Amino acid sequence: MEKVLVIGAGAQGGPCASILAKNDSVKEIRLGDINPSLLKAVQKRVGSDKVQPLELNAGDIDEVAKAAEGTDVIINLAPMKFNESIMQAALKSRVHYVDTAVDYSYLDQMVAGIRPLRYEEEFKAIGKTALLGSGMSPGICNVITRYVCDQMDTVDSIQ
């Protein structure tokens, strides 16, 4: 993964850009947000030439697709209301997609075991992956672990 488009420069996007900037395999981080002053502040705080601020409307599929051209992945750290448009932009620009906050319609599909999920076949057709809800861990892992442990007689340790 050499080129990344991170959408959202706020509480998650800024730290994500900072972590990616320290990774030698990442050569370019396009950091997109609607707020230019936030973009400049994050760029200054990260202090890496890899971070390229990009004023971006996450609700505009064509604008996001254009910003993603030549990248390997879109990391969506924008509010959930933009998931749909950003996923469509990832498909349009033929890149991988990651979000941390899966929207409720997807969550319902996952819990109900409905297959295929919306856009599953489209991502498969272009040979790309969409990773949804990756921000649920560690929280959801802790809840599931507790549930499983409550079903056991004893638990010596959790690794």
C-alpha positions as CSV (number, residue, x, y, z in Angstrom):
1,M,0.0,0.0,0.0
2,E,1.8,3.1,-1.2
3,K,-0.9,5.7,-1.7
4,V,-3.9,6.2,0.6
5,L,-6.9,8.5,0.6
6,V,-8.0,9.2,4.2
7,I,-11.4,10.9,4.3
8,G,-12.0,12.9,7.5
9,A,-9.3,14.8,9.3
10,G,-11.0,14.9,12.7
11,A,-10.6,12.8,15.8
12,Q,-9.8,9.6,13.8
13,G,-8.4,10.9,10.5
14,G,-5.7,13.0,12.1
15,P,-4.2,10.2,14.2
16,C,-4.6,7.8,11.2
17,A,-2.6,10.1,9.0
18,S,0.0,10.4,11.7
19,I,0.4,6.6,12.0
20,L,0.4,6.1,8.3
21,A,3.1,8.8,7.9
22,K,5.4,6.7,10.1
23,N,5.0,3.6,7.9
24,D,7.8,3.3,5.3
25,S,5.6,1.5,2.8
26,V,3.2,4.4,2.7
27,K,4.5,7.0,0.3
28,E,1.5,9.4,0.0
29,I,-1.4,10.2,2.2
30,R,-4.1,12.3,0.6
31,L,-6.1,13.7,3.6
32,G,-9.5,14.9,2.5
33,D,-11.9,17.0,4.6
34,I,-14.4,19.8,4.0
35,N,-12.6,22.0,6.6
36,P,-9.4,23.6,5.1
37,S,-8.3,25.0,8.5
38,L,-8.5,21.5,10.1
39,L,-6.5,20.0,7.2
40,K,-3.8,22.6,7.7
41,A,-3.7,22.0,11.4
42,V,-3.4,18.2,11.0
43,Q,-0.7,18.5,8.3
44,K,1.3,20.8,10.6
45,R,0.8,18.5,13.6
46,V,1.8,15.4,11.7
47,G,4.8,17.2,10.2
48,S,5.3,14.9,7.2
49,D,5.7,15.7,3.6
50,K,3.6,12.5,2.9
51,V,0.4,14.3,4.0
52,Q,-1.2,16.2,1.2
53,P,-4.3,18.1,2.4
54,L,-7.2,18.1,0.0
55,E,-10.4,20.0,0.5
56,L,-13.1,17.4,-0.2
57,N,-16.8,17.0,-0.1
58,A,-17.4,13.4,1.1
59,G,-20.9,13.4,-0.2
60,D,-19.9,14.0,-3.8
61,I,-19.2,10.6,-5.4
62,D,-17.3,12.1,-8.4
63,E,-15.2,14.4,-6.3
64,V,-14.2,11.5,-4.0
65,A,-13.5,9.2,-7.0
66,K,-11.3,11.8,-8.6
67,A,-9.4,12.3,-5.3
68,A,-8.9,8.5,-5.1
69,E,-7.4,8.2,-8.6
70,G,-4.0,6.5,-8.3
71,T,-4.4,5.4,-4.7
72,D,-4.6,1.9,-3.4
73,V,-7.3,2.4,-0.7
74,I,-9.9,4.8,0.7
75,I,-10.0,4.9,4.5
76,N,-13.3,6.4,5.4
77,L,-13.2,8.2,8.7
78,A,-16.0,10.6,7.9
79,P,-19.4,10.6,9.6
80,M,-21.5,7.5,8.7
81,K,-23.9,9.5,6.6
82,F,-21.1,9.5,3.9
83,N,-20.5,5.8,3.8
84,E,-22.7,5.2,0.8
85,S,-21.2,7.9,-1.4
86,I,-17.7,7.0,-0.4
87,M,-18.2,3.3,-1.1
88,Q,-19.6,4.2,-4.5
89,A,-16.6,6.4,-5.2
90,A,-14.3,3.5,-4.2
91,L,-16.0,1.3,-6.7
92,K,-15.9,4.0,-9.4
93,S,-12.2,4.5,-8.8
94,R,-11.6,0.8,-8.4
95,V,-9.8,0.9,-5.0
96,H,-10.1,-1.0,-1.7
97,Y,-12.4,0.5,0.9
98,V,-12.2,0.6,4.7
99,D,-14.5,2.3,7.2
100,T,-14.6,2.3,11.0
101,A,-18.3,2.9,11.5
102,V,-20.5,0.6,9.5
103,D,-23.9,2.1,8.9
104,Y,-27.0,0.5,10.4
105,S,-28.4,-1.0,7.2
106,Y,-25.1,-3.0,6.8
107,L,-25.1,-3.9,10.5
108,D,-28.6,-5.3,10.1
109,Q,-27.6,-7.3,7.1
110,M,-24.5,-8.7,8.9
111,V,-26.4,-9.7,12.0
112,A,-29.2,-11.3,10.0
113,G,-26.7,-13.2,7.9
114,I,-28.1,-11.8,4.6
115,R,-25.7,-12.5,1.7
116,P,-24.5,-11.0,-0.4
117,L,-24.1,-7.6,1.4
118,R,-24.8,-4.5,-0.7
119,Y,-21.8,-4.0,-3.1
120,E,-20.2,-7.3,-2.2
121,E,-20.5,-8.6,-5.7
122,E,-19.3,-5.3,-7.2
123,F,-16.2,-5.2,-5.1
124,K,-15.5,-8.9,-5.9
125,A,-15.9,-8.1,-9.6
126,I,-13.2,-5.5,-9.6
127,G,-10.9,-7.6,-7.4
128,K,-11.0,-5.2,-4.4
129,T,-12.0,-5.6,-0.8
130,A,-14.4,-3.5,1.3
131,L,-13.7,-3.8,5.0
132,L,-16.7,-2.5,7.0
133,G,-16.9,-1.6,10.7
134,S,-13.2,-2.0,11.4
135,G,-13.5,0.5,14.2
136,M,-15.8,-1.8,16.2
137,S,-12.8,-3.5,17.7
138,P,-11.7,-3.6,20.4
139,G,-15.1,-2.6,21.8
140,I,-17.1,-5.3,20.2
141,C,-14.4,-7.9,20.9
142,N,-14.5,-7.1,24.6
143,V,-18.3,-7.5,24.6
144,I,-18.2,-10.8,22.8
145,T,-15.3,-12.1,25.0
146,R,-17.3,-11.2,28.1
147,Y,-20.4,-13.0,26.7
148,V,-18.4,-16.2,26.0
149,C,-16.6,-16.1,29.3
150,D,-20.0,-15.8,31.1
151,Q,-21.0,-19.1,29.5
152,M,-18.0,-20.9,31.0
153,D,-17.5,-22.4,34.4
154,T,-14.1,-20.8,34.9
155,V,-11.7,-18.6,32.9
156,D,-8.0,-18.6,33.9
157,S,-6.9,-15.8,31.6
158,I,-7.7,-14.0,28.4
159,Q,-4.8,-13.4,26.0
